[in-house]
Amino acid sequence: MFTDDSATTWYMVLLSVLSMGLALSTLGLVYRWGQRVPHRVPLLGGRSIPARPVVLVALIGGSLLVAVCLYLLLNSMFHVVDRGWVGIGRDEPAHPVPGWEVLRYYAPLVAWGPLVIAVAVDYGRRTLRRSPNPPPLIKRFASGTGPEMTPTS
C-alpha cells in the first residue's frame, strides 16, 4: 500500500504534528486557557478543565521525557544496547555518532522533561488550591481540625 518513501514521509509528518501538539499543550499549564475551555469551543466552551487529570498526564509525560533522556545518555556512555530497531526503512544503515554540530541543536531538549514536571507541579499548586473540592488533607487543615503545629525549642 505504502512505498518505503511514503511511509517515511508520513512517519515524519505524524511525528512533527505529535511533538508540536504536545509542546503546545504544555503551554496550557502556564496560560489561562489551560484552566478553562475557551468560549468559542462548541458544547464545552466556558467549562473549567479538571486539574487532577491534567497534572497527572503532565507528570507522566515529563517523567517519560526524563527517562528517555537518561536512557539515551546512559546508553551512549555504557553501550548497553549497541544496535536497536530503527523503525524507518528495512535495512537502515548504521550512522556515525553525530558530532557537536548536530547535538548543539538537541541539547536544550534535555531540559524539556524537568521543566514540564516543574510547570505541572506549579499548575497543580495553583489550581488544586482553588478547586471547590480540595483533597481531604487540605479540608482538615482548612477547618482547623488538623494536627496542631507547635514550635519546638
N, C-alpha and C positions, 0 to 999 in steps of 0.2 A: 504494500500500500504506500508506504513512505520510502523514499530513497534515503540513503545514508546522509546525504547533504540536507535534505528537507527535515529529517528528524533532528539533526544537529541544530538547524536554524530554529525550529520550533522549541527545542530544549532551551536554547539561549534566550529566546523571547520570553518563554514561561519563567525562566529563572530571573530575568530582568524585571518582569512585571511583579513577581512574587517579592523580590527584595525591595522594590520601590514601595509596594503596598505595606510591607512590614515596617519600613522606615517611616512612612507617613503615619501609620497607626501609632508609632512611638511618639509622634508629636501630639497625639491626643492625650497623652499623660501630662503634658505641660500646658496645653491651651484649654480654654473654657469649653470648646466644642467637644472635648473628650469626656465631659461630665453630663452633658445634656444633648440629646439628638436635635440637630437644627430644625427649626420650624418648617423649612421648605421640604423636608422629607415626608412623603405622604404616609398616613396612618400612624407613624411613630414620632412625628415632629413634636418637640416640646417635652417629651418624656425624659426622665433622668436615667442615666446608664448606671446599672448596679456596679458598685465599686469592687466588691469582693471577686467576682469572676475576672474583671479587668486586671486587678492586681495579681491574681493567681496566674493568669496567662502570661503577663509581662514577666513575672518572676521565673516561670518555667522557661520562657524564651531567652531571657538574659542568662539563665544558668546553662542552657544548651549552648549558647554562644561562647560562654566561658569554657565549657567542656570541650567544644570543638577546637578552640584556640589552644587550650592546654594539650590536647591530643596532638595537634599539628606541631606544636613546639617540642613536646617530648619525643615524638616520633622522628623529628628532624635531628634531634640530639642523640638519641639512643638507637635509632633504626629498628624499632620494634616490628614494623611492617615494611618490608623492602619494596614490594610492588603489590598494589591492590587493583581492584576493578576500576577502570576509568569512567565507564558509563557513556562514553561518546565514541562511536565508531567500533569496528570489530577488533582490529589489531592496532590499537593506538600505540605508536612508537614511544619508547621511553624518552623523556625530555631531560635536558640538563637542568640542574638546580638553578633557579633564577638568581641573578645577582642583585645587588643593591638597586640598580636602575629600575627593576620591577618591584622589588619588595618595599621601596620607599612609598609607593602608592597604596599598598595594602597594609602597611604597619599601623596606621591610625585605626583600622578596623578592629584591632585587638581591644581597643578601649570601648567598643560598642556594647559588649556584654555587661561589664561592670557599670557602665553609665545607664543602661536600661534598668538594671537592678536598683541603682540609686534613685532613678526617677520613679520607678514603681513603688518603692518604699515611701518616697515623699508624696506621691499621689494617694497612696493608702492612708498616710497620716493626715492629709488634708481632707479627704472625702469621708473616711470612716468616722472621723471625729464628729462630722456634721450629720451623719446618717440618722434617720429617725429611729432606727432600731440598733443602737450600739451593741457591741458584744457584751455578754453578761458581766465580765470583769469590770468593764467601764461603767456599767449600770451600778454595780455595787459601790464603787468609789464615788460616783457622782451623787448617790443617795446618802452617802455618809455612813453606810453600814460596813464598809470595808475595814481591814485591819488598821489600827491606829499607827501613825508614824510618830515615833518618839525619838528625840535626839539622843545620841549616845555620847557619853562623856569620855 
